[in-house]
Amino acid sequence: MEKEIQAYHRSLPPADFEICNVLYEVICKNLPKAERKIWHAHPVWFLDGNPIVGYSKLKTCTRLLFWSGQSFGAEGLTPEGSFKAAEVRYTDVTQIKKKDLKLWLTKAKNIQWDYKNIVKRKGVLERIK
């Protein structure tokens, strides 16, 4: 595990630490070629410089965010924001359904909107995969 991500995990309360460790393990296993780093203070995975998935500690839960998740056509994700992102929130590690998570990660590889160039396009998203 990268030192920055390790430090992020260590800063969490025990329940969130456990959730993030499971998410990290499953994401890394299913996105082995993705770059991972702390981005805007949270662990995020990128494919070709495009953000794909990340998680963050919120006040009452841990949020798993898929930047293109609204396009997955999969159950279990809730739309987030005004673009194409979707999320799921966890308060306990037992809520993580690894089968669903693996499905979402497969879809994340194959369905991507170009967030990397959103500023250049003045807020307009284009589908790249």
C-alpha positions as CSV (number, residue, x, y, z in Angstrom):
1,M,0.0,0.0,0.0
2,E,1.3,3.5,-0.9
3,K,2.5,5.5,2.1
4,E,0.0,8.3,1.5
5,I,-3.0,5.9,1.3
6,Q,-1.6,4.1,4.4
7,A,-1.5,7.4,6.3
8,Y,-5.1,8.1,5.2
9,H,-6.3,4.7,6.5
10,R,-4.4,5.2,9.8
11,S,-6.2,8.5,10.4
12,L,-9.6,6.8,10.3
13,P,-11.8,5.5,13.2
14,P,-11.7,1.6,13.4
15,A,-14.9,0.9,11.6
16,D,-13.9,3.2,8.6
17,F,-10.4,1.8,8.7
18,E,-11.8,-1.7,8.2
19,I,-14.2,-0.6,5.4
20,C,-11.4,1.3,3.5
21,N,-9.0,-1.7,3.8
22,V,-11.5,-4.0,2.2
23,L,-12.3,-1.4,-0.5
24,Y,-8.6,-0.9,-1.2
25,E,-8.0,-4.7,-1.5
26,V,-10.9,-5.3,-3.9
27,I,-10.2,-2.2,-6.0
28,C,-6.5,-3.0,-6.4
29,K,-7.3,-6.6,-7.3
30,N,-9.8,-5.6,-10.0
31,L,-8.0,-2.5,-11.3
32,P,-4.4,-3.7,-11.3
33,K,-3.2,-1.3,-14.0
34,A,-4.8,1.7,-12.4
35,E,-2.7,4.5,-10.9
36,R,-3.7,5.1,-7.3
37,K,-2.9,8.1,-5.2
38,I,-4.3,10.6,-2.7
39,W,-6.3,13.2,-4.8
40,H,-8.2,16.0,-3.1
41,A,-7.3,14.4,0.2
42,H,-8.8,10.9,-0.6
43,P,-7.6,7.7,-2.3
44,V,-8.6,7.7,-6.0
45,W,-7.8,5.3,-8.8
46,F,-7.1,6.6,-12.4
47,L,-6.9,4.9,-15.8
48,D,-5.0,7.0,-18.3
49,G,-5.2,10.0,-16.0
50,N,-9.0,9.8,-15.7
51,P,-10.5,9.3,-12.2
52,I,-12.4,6.1,-12.0
53,V,-13.2,5.3,-8.4
54,G,-12.3,6.5,-4.9
55,Y,-13.5,6.5,-1.3
56,S,-13.7,9.1,1.4
57,K,-14.7,9.4,5.0
58,L,-17.7,11.5,5.5
59,K,-19.2,12.6,8.9
60,T,-21.5,9.5,9.2
61,C,-20.1,7.0,6.8
62,T,-17.5,6.0,4.2
63,R,-18.5,6.9,0.6
64,L,-17.3,4.9,-2.4
65,L,-17.6,7.1,-5.5
66,F,-17.6,6.0,-9.2
67,W,-17.0,9.0,-11.5
68,S,-19.0,7.4,-14.3
69,G,-21.3,5.3,-12.1
70,Q,-24.6,6.8,-13.4
71,S,-23.9,5.1,-16.7
72,F,-23.4,1.6,-15.3
73,G,-27.0,0.6,-15.4
74,A,-26.3,-1.4,-12.2
75,E,-28.3,-1.5,-9.0
76,G,-26.9,-0.4,-5.6
77,L,-25.4,3.0,-6.7
78,T,-27.0,6.4,-6.0
79,P,-26.5,9.4,-8.4
80,E,-24.2,12.0,-6.9
81,G,-23.7,15.5,-8.2
82,S,-24.6,17.1,-11.5
83,F,-22.3,15.0,-13.7
84,K,-22.2,11.2,-14.2
85,A,-21.0,10.1,-10.7
86,A,-22.7,7.6,-8.5
87,E,-22.0,6.5,-5.0
88,V,-22.6,3.9,-2.3
89,R,-22.2,4.6,1.4
90,Y,-21.0,2.2,4.1
91,T,-21.2,2.4,7.9
92,D,-20.0,-1.2,8.5
93,V,-17.7,-3.5,6.6
94,T,-20.4,-6.2,6.5
95,Q,-22.4,-3.9,4.1
96,I,-19.8,-4.3,1.4
97,K,-21.1,-6.8,-1.2
98,K,-17.9,-7.8,-3.0
99,K,-19.9,-9.3,-5.9
100,D,-21.5,-5.9,-6.6
101,L,-18.2,-4.1,-6.1
102,K,-16.5,-6.3,-8.6
103,L,-19.3,-5.7,-11.1
104,W,-19.1,-2.0,-10.6
105,L,-15.3,-2.0,-11.1
106,T,-15.6,-4.0,-14.3
107,K,-18.2,-1.5,-15.6
108,A,-15.8,1.4,-14.4
109,K,-13.1,0.0,-16.7
110,N,-15.5,-0.2,-19.7
111,I,-17.7,2.9,-19.2
112,Q,-15.8,6.1,-18.7
113,W,-16.6,9.8,-19.1
114,D,-13.7,12.1,-19.7
115,Y,-13.3,13.9,-16.4
116,K,-9.6,14.5,-17.1
117,N,-10.5,17.1,-19.7
118,I,-13.6,18.6,-18.1
119,V,-12.0,21.9,-17.4
120,K,-10.7,22.3,-21.0
121,R,-14.2,21.5,-22.2
122,K,-15.7,24.1,-19.8
123,G,-17.7,21.6,-17.9
124,V,-18.8,19.4,-20.8
125,L,-18.3,15.7,-20.4
126,E,-17.6,13.4,-23.3
127,R,-17.8,9.6,-23.2
128,I,-14.5,8.0,-23.9
129,K,-15.3,4.3,-23.4
